[in-house]
Amino acid sequence: MPAFCTAAGLEFKAPMFDLAEHSAPSNADEGTNDDSLTNDSKNISCLDVEKTLSPSPRLPYIGAKLFIMAWMISIMMLSIRDSTHPSFWLAYLTHWGFLVTTAYTIMSAISAVYLAMRPPANPGVLEGGVGLLVKTTWALLAIAVPAEILITILYWVLEFDGTVTYVSIMVHGGGMVLIIIDGFLLSRLPLRMKQFIFSEMFCFFYILWSVIHAFSGIGNPYRVDDDRDEDAIYDSLAWKTNTVFAVVISVAVLLVFNPIMFLLCRAVSRLPPRRLCGEGEGQHHFKGQSPNDEEAAAVVY
């Protein structure tokens, strides 16, 4: 727990897409002050973006990413095709999450191919086209994994009506498994504490959309012929007829469930060994700084 708190604290002080990996101090370091531990270069290493997103052997890794990407796209297309009202498909939280997840798999595959074809001169620095690709992919992962887990739990607990199909299983659990495989096993991208803001904004904007939808008169084409709240997308977010429950669920998701999901995902993302730069890589970009400078192993955001 102390090591977790130390690493989390350093991530809050670091840039949003920091490549620095701060290991827990050894027993020999105990008793020293926090500043000396922070500035001790032996406790700092740096992610290699090329090895992380486009590892060797490249053919099987890139092939696996392309397969996952194609699978996700096919599921999304099937979901839209099977929808009775395709124009209402994007109204659901499930499909918001699946769209972000699919976008991540596309960016992950593009990043893997791009880094294989144009390896960066300094794999420990995010700049130019490489920086844009990696940051976009990383941000989508920070949104998609907690969202997929949360959506899966909420669906099976609150919304499951007994109907089971291939598409429903894939959009309520299958996609979660695929993105965990891609993000945490193939790419081994560790989530950073500051990236929680992306996950929280995703949840906030969906709740805001559900409120706008409920009072805008858009309606729900799936509920025209029943006696439930016609404007509600989900029974659990019936803002007109069950406002208190909708508020409770929304606050619980924003302040309890989503933070727990993100912390869990961050912990899991750190279990596989990270792919780090070799000695001297990722630091020569910072001219005029000493090896013990904390910023020497960080990335300019």
C-alpha positions as CSV (number, residue, x, y, z in Angstrom):
1,M,0.0,0.0,0.0
2,P,2.8,2.6,0.8
3,A,4.4,1.8,-2.6
4,F,1.0,2.2,-4.3
5,C,0.5,5.6,-2.6
6,T,4.0,6.7,-3.5
7,A,3.6,5.9,-7.1
8,A,0.1,7.4,-7.3
9,G,1.4,10.6,-5.7
10,L,4.2,10.9,-8.2
11,E,1.8,10.4,-11.1
12,F,-0.4,13.2,-9.8
13,K,2.7,15.5,-10.0
14,A,3.8,14.2,-13.4
15,P,2.4,15.1,-16.9
16,M,-0.8,13.5,-18.0
17,F,1.0,11.1,-20.4
18,D,4.2,10.7,-18.4
19,L,6.5,7.9,-19.6
20,A,8.4,7.8,-16.3
21,E,8.0,4.6,-14.3
22,H,8.8,5.2,-10.6
23,S,9.5,1.9,-8.8
24,A,9.0,1.4,-5.1
25,P,12.1,2.3,-3.0
26,S,14.2,-0.5,-1.7
27,N,14.7,-1.3,2.0
28,A,18.1,0.5,1.8
29,D,16.2,3.7,0.8
30,E,13.9,3.6,3.8
31,G,14.5,6.4,6.2
32,T,15.5,8.9,3.5
33,N,13.2,11.8,2.8
34,D,10.7,11.9,0.0
35,D,12.6,14.5,-2.1
36,S,15.7,12.3,-2.2
37,L,13.7,9.3,-3.3
38,T,11.9,11.3,-6.0
39,N,15.2,12.6,-7.3
40,D,17.0,9.3,-7.1
41,S,17.4,8.2,-10.7
42,K,17.8,4.5,-9.8
43,N,14.0,4.5,-8.9
44,I,13.1,6.0,-12.3
45,S,12.8,4.2,-15.6
46,C,11.1,5.2,-18.8
47,L,8.5,3.5,-21.0
48,D,9.6,2.7,-24.6
49,V,6.7,3.7,-26.8
50,E,7.9,1.6,-29.7
51,K,8.3,-1.6,-27.7
52,T,5.1,-0.9,-25.8
53,L,2.7,-0.4,-28.7
54,S,4.6,-2.2,-31.4
55,P,6.6,-5.0,-29.7
56,S,8.6,-7.7,-31.3
57,P,8.0,-10.1,-32.9
58,R,6.0,-7.6,-34.8
59,L,4.0,-9.8,-37.2
60,P,2.1,-11.8,-34.5
61,Y,1.5,-8.7,-32.3
62,I,0.3,-6.5,-35.2
63,G,-1.8,-9.4,-36.5
64,A,-3.4,-9.9,-33.1
65,K,-4.2,-6.1,-32.9
66,L,-5.7,-6.1,-36.4
67,F,-7.8,-9.2,-35.6
68,I,-9.2,-7.6,-32.5
69,M,-9.9,-4.3,-34.4
70,A,-11.7,-6.2,-37.2
71,W,-13.7,-8.2,-34.6
72,M,-14.8,-5.0,-32.7
73,I,-15.8,-3.3,-35.9
74,S,-17.8,-6.3,-37.1
75,I,-19.6,-6.5,-33.7
76,M,-20.5,-2.8,-33.9
77,M,-21.8,-3.1,-37.4
78,L,-23.9,-6.1,-36.4
79,S,-25.3,-4.2,-33.4
80,I,-26.3,-1.3,-35.6
81,R,-27.7,-3.6,-38.3
82,D,-29.8,-5.6,-35.8
83,S,-31.1,-2.4,-34.2
84,T,-34.8,-1.8,-34.8
85,H,-34.1,2.0,-34.8
86,P,-30.5,2.5,-36.0
87,S,-30.9,6.3,-35.6
88,F,-31.3,5.7,-31.8
89,W,-28.4,3.3,-31.5
90,L,-26.0,5.9,-30.1
91,A,-28.4,7.0,-27.4
92,Y,-27.3,4.1,-25.1
93,L,-24.4,4.1,-22.7
94,T,-23.5,0.6,-23.9
95,H,-22.9,1.9,-27.4
96,W,-21.0,5.0,-26.3
97,G,-18.6,2.7,-24.5
98,F,-18.4,0.3,-27.4
99,L,-17.7,3.1,-29.8
100,V,-14.8,4.4,-27.7
101,T,-13.6,0.8,-27.3
102,T,-13.7,0.3,-31.1
103,A,-11.9,3.6,-31.6
104,Y,-9.2,2.5,-29.2
105,T,-8.6,-0.8,-31.1
106,I,-8.3,1.2,-34.4
107,M,-5.8,3.6,-32.9
108,S,-3.9,0.8,-31.3
109,A,-3.5,-1.0,-34.6
110,I,-2.6,2.2,-36.4
111,S,0.0,3.0,-33.8
112,A,1.5,-0.5,-34.0
113,V,1.9,-0.3,-37.8
114,Y,3.1,3.3,-37.7
115,L,5.8,2.6,-35.1
116,A,6.9,-0.5,-37.0
117,M,7.3,1.5,-40.2
118,R,8.7,4.7,-38.7
119,P,10.4,3.9,-35.4
120,P,11.1,7.1,-33.4
121,A,14.6,8.3,-32.9
122,N,14.0,8.6,-29.2
123,P,11.4,6.0,-28.0
124,G,11.3,7.6,-24.6
125,V,9.9,10.9,-25.7
126,L,6.4,11.8,-27.0
127,E,6.6,14.3,-29.7
128,G,5.3,14.9,-33.3
129,G,3.2,12.3,-35.0
130,V,4.3,9.6,-32.5
131,G,3.3,11.7,-29.6
132,L,-0.2,12.4,-31.1
133,L,-0.8,8.7,-31.8
134,V,0.3,7.5,-28.4
135,K,-1.5,10.1,-26.4
136,T,-4.8,9.5,-28.4
137,T,-4.5,5.8,-28.0
138,W,-3.6,6.1,-24.3
139,A,-6.5,8.5,-23.6
140,L,-9.0,6.2,-25.3
141,L,-7.8,3.2,-23.3
142,A,-8.2,5.2,-20.0
143,I,-11.8,5.8,-21.0
144,A,-12.7,2.5,-22.5
145,V,-11.5,-0.1,-20.0
146,P,-13.3,1.3,-16.9
147,A,-16.3,2.2,-19.0
148,E,-16.6,-1.4,-20.4
149,I,-16.3,-2.9,-16.9
150,L,-18.9,-0.5,-15.5
151,I,-21.3,-0.9,-18.4
152,T,-21.0,-4.7,-18.2
153,I,-21.8,-4.7,-14.5
154,L,-24.7,-2.2,-14.8
155,Y,-26.3,-4.1,-17.7
156,W,-26.3,-7.5,-16.1
157,V,-27.4,-6.1,-12.7
158,L,-29.9,-3.5,-13.7
159,E,-31.0,-3.9,-17.3
160,F,-30.8,-7.6,-18.3
161,D,-34.2,-8.9,-19.4
162,G,-33.4,-12.6,-20.0
163,T,-32.6,-12.3,-23.7
164,V,-29.1,-13.6,-24.7
165,T,-27.6,-13.2,-28.2
166,Y,-24.1,-13.2,-29.6
167,V,-24.2,-9.4,-30.1
168,S,-25.6,-8.6,-26.6
169,I,-22.9,-10.7,-25.0
170,M,-20.1,-9.1,-27.0
171,V,-21.3,-5.5,-26.3
172,H,-21.8,-6.3,-22.6
173,G,-18.7,-8.2,-21.7
174,G,-17.0,-9.5,-24.8
175,G,-15.6,-6.1,-25.8
176,M,-14.3,-5.6,-22.3
177,V,-12.3,-8.8,-22.5
178,L,-10.9,-7.9,-25.9
179,I,-9.8,-4.4,-24.9
180,I,-8.1,-5.7,-21.7
181,I,-6.2,-8.2,-23.9
182,D,-5.1,-5.5,-26.3
183,G,-4.4,-2.7,-23.8
184,F,-2.9,-4.5,-20.9
185,L,-1.4,-7.7,-22.4
186,L,-0.4,-6.8,-26.0
187,S,0.4,-3.1,-25.5
188,R,1.0,-3.1,-21.8
189,L,0.0,0.5,-21.4
190,P,-0.2,1.4,-17.7
191,L,-2.9,3.8,-16.7
192,R,-1.9,7.0,-14.9
193,M,-3.8,8.6,-12.1
194,K,-4.3,11.9,-13.9
195,Q,-6.0,10.0,-16.8
196,F,-8.9,9.4,-14.4
197,I,-10.3,12.7,-15.7
198,F,-11.0,11.2,-19.1
199,S,-13.0,8.4,-17.5
200,E,-14.9,10.7,-15.3
201,M,-15.7,13.1,-18.1
202,F,-17.1,10.2,-20.2
203,C,-19.5,9.3,-17.4
204,F,-20.5,12.9,-16.7
205,F,-21.3,13.7,-20.3
206,Y,-23.4,10.6,-20.7
207,I,-25.4,11.5,-17.6
208,L,-25.8,15.0,-18.9
209,W,-27.0,13.6,-22.2
210,S,-29.6,11.4,-20.4
211,V,-30.9,14.5,-18.7
212,I,-31.1,16.5,-21.9
213,H,-32.8,13.6,-23.7
214,A,-35.4,13.1,-20.9
215,F,-36.6,16.8,-21.0
216,S,-36.0,17.6,-24.7
217,G,-39.0,15.7,-26.1
218,I,-36.8,13.5,-28.3
219,G,-38.6,10.4,-27.0
220,N,-37.6,6.7,-27.1
221,P,-38.9,4.8,-30.1
222,Y,-38.6,1.5,-28.2
223,R,-41.1,2.8,-25.6
224,V,-43.9,4.3,-27.6
225,D,-46.3,1.4,-27.0
226,D,-45.7,0.8,-23.3
227,D,-46.7,2.6,-20.1
228,R,-43.2,3.3,-18.8
229,D,-41.5,6.8,-18.9
230,E,-41.6,7.4,-22.6
231,D,-38.5,9.7,-22.6
232,A,-36.2,7.5,-20.5
233,I,-33.3,5.7,-22.2
234,Y,-32.9,3.4,-19.2
235,D,-35.4,2.6,-16.4
236,S,-32.6,3.4,-13.9
237,L,-32.3,6.9,-15.4
238,A,-35.9,7.9,-15.6
239,W,-35.4,11.5,-14.7
240,K,-39.1,12.5,-15.0
241,T,-40.8,9.7,-13.1
242,N,-38.1,8.5,-10.7
243,T,-35.8,11.5,-10.3
244,V,-34.4,10.5,-6.9
245,F,-33.3,7.1,-8.0
246,A,-31.7,8.6,-11.2
247,V,-29.8,11.1,-9.1
248,V,-28.6,8.5,-6.6
249,I,-27.4,6.2,-9.4
250,S,-25.6,9.1,-11.2
251,V,-23.9,10.3,-8.1
252,A,-22.9,6.8,-7.1
253,V,-21.4,6.2,-10.6
254,L,-19.5,9.4,-10.6
255,L,-18.2,9.4,-7.0
256,V,-18.0,5.7,-6.1
257,F,-18.3,3.1,-8.8
258,N,-16.3,4.8,-11.6
259,P,-13.3,5.8,-9.3
260,I,-13.2,2.3,-8.0
261,M,-13.3,0.8,-11.5
262,F,-10.5,3.2,-12.6
263,L,-8.3,2.4,-9.6
264,L,-8.9,-1.3,-10.2
265,C,-8.0,-1.0,-13.9
266,R,-4.9,1.0,-13.1
267,A,-3.7,-1.7,-10.7
268,V,-4.3,-4.4,-13.3
269,S,-2.6,-2.4,-16.0
270,R,0.6,-2.4,-13.8
271,L,0.7,-6.2,-13.3
272,P,2.4,-7.1,-16.6
273,P,6.1,-6.1,-16.9
274,R,6.4,-2.8,-18.7
275,R,8.6,-2.5,-21.8
276,L,11.2,0.1,-20.8
277,C,13.9,2.0,-22.6
278,G,17.4,0.8,-22.5
279,E,20.0,2.6,-20.5
280,G,20.5,6.1,-21.7
281,E,17.4,6.1,-23.9
282,G,14.6,8.6,-23.1
283,Q,16.9,11.0,-21.3
284,H,19.2,12.5,-23.9
285,H,16.3,14.7,-25.1
286,F,16.6,16.8,-21.9
287,K,19.8,18.8,-22.4
288,G,21.4,20.5,-19.5
289,Q,19.8,18.4,-16.8
290,S,21.5,16.2,-14.4
291,P,20.8,12.4,-14.3
292,N,19.2,12.9,-10.9
293,D,16.7,15.5,-12.1
294,E,13.2,14.2,-11.8
295,E,12.2,15.8,-15.1
296,A,15.0,13.9,-16.9
297,A,12.8,10.8,-17.0
298,A,9.5,12.6,-17.6
299,V,7.9,13.5,-20.9
300,V,7.0,17.0,-22.0
301,Y,3.3,17.1,-22.1
